[in-house]
Each structure stands twice: as C-alpha cells, then as structure tokens.
Amino acid sequence: MRAALLAGALTAALALTLAACGSGSSSSSTSTEAAASAAAKADLAVRRAAESRAPKGSSPTLRAIYATFPPPKPNPEAKRSAAVIKAGERACTGKTPSEVKATYYPIAVKKGKLEAKGEEAMMIARIGSYETSATKSASFTAGQLGADAYQATLPPALAQYGYQGCVYALAQRLEGEMAPKR
C-alpha cells in the first residue's frame, strides 16, 4: 500500500513540477504524460500483485482490501518500527474495530491525545455505523478509525507503525470473514 501511495504521490508531484516549469512546448507535455503513464502502470502492477493474494473466488471488495492493506513493512531507518508494528498487530488481532475503539479510545482521551469533542474523536465515536458497511466498502473505514484510536495512545514518532500493525490485523480479520467458504 505504501509503495502504491508513494508512486501515486510522486507521479502527482512530478506532473505538477513539470507542468509548472514547462516552457509551453509540446515536448514538456509529452514528458509529463509519459512519466504519469509509467507511474500509473507501476501503481497498477503493485495493486494487482497485492490483489493476487486474495483467495480464488473472492469478491471485488475483498480483493481491494487485500490490495489496500498489505502486510506492513518496518522502516530500517526508524528504530523499533518492527517491534511497534508487531505490538499493533497483537493489540488488534482478533478484535473488531469497535472493540479496539472501546479499549484504546478512553486511554487516548485520558492521555490528552484525542480531544473528546474534536473532529477525529467524533469520527471514531461513529465507528459502529461504518462497521455495518465493512463488507461492502474496500476503504474499511471502521478498521481505519479503530486503528486511529490505537495510534492515538502511542508516542508520535512511532504512532504510524502501530497504526499500520493494527489496521493490518483488523483487515486480516475482515478478510477471514469475507473469504469464500469452501
């Protein structure tokens, strides 16, 4: 997922940079289009590889969840990122997004990391409404909000890695629920 997002972001940045610096000639436009096309092909290849992990006969939603939430990879430049990813997975494995919220939301509010009446807290509080549509939407909003509650309990330097581990564990649970029955 990070590679796909990075490729997309780099494509957009490159396109904007080249468009802003262009001399108005068609060769600049052609270069921008070629770079965007190459990045789009790379992004598509990453998504297809991730989707291919889904079991045969999987719904389009399940294939999209596999593509959107691949196993997180530790950052070799961030000490303890691997340990924090694993801790995030352990914290959220076997739980629903609502269970993760019930466990970690009060801690985050108590620590002052989430403002109880803030926008993010209000979104997390509505997690149940998103859980009911989890099998119909590849965005898996409920899982992301549950992982947000967990992430808010972590030190800022490591929070993103804990989030990745938690949302991955929640997505794995959903994948298991949605997998075709044999």
Buried (B, 14 or more C-beta within 10 A) or exposed (E): BEBBEEBBEBBEEBBEEBEEEBEEEEEBEEBBEEBBEEBEEBBEEBBEBBBEEBEEEBBEBBBBBBBBBBBBBBBEEEEBBBBBBBBBBEBBBEBBBBBBBBBBBBBBBEEEBBEEEEEBBEBBBEBEEBBEEBBEEBBBBBBBBBBBBBBBBBEEEBBBBBBBBBBBBBBBBBBEEBBEEE
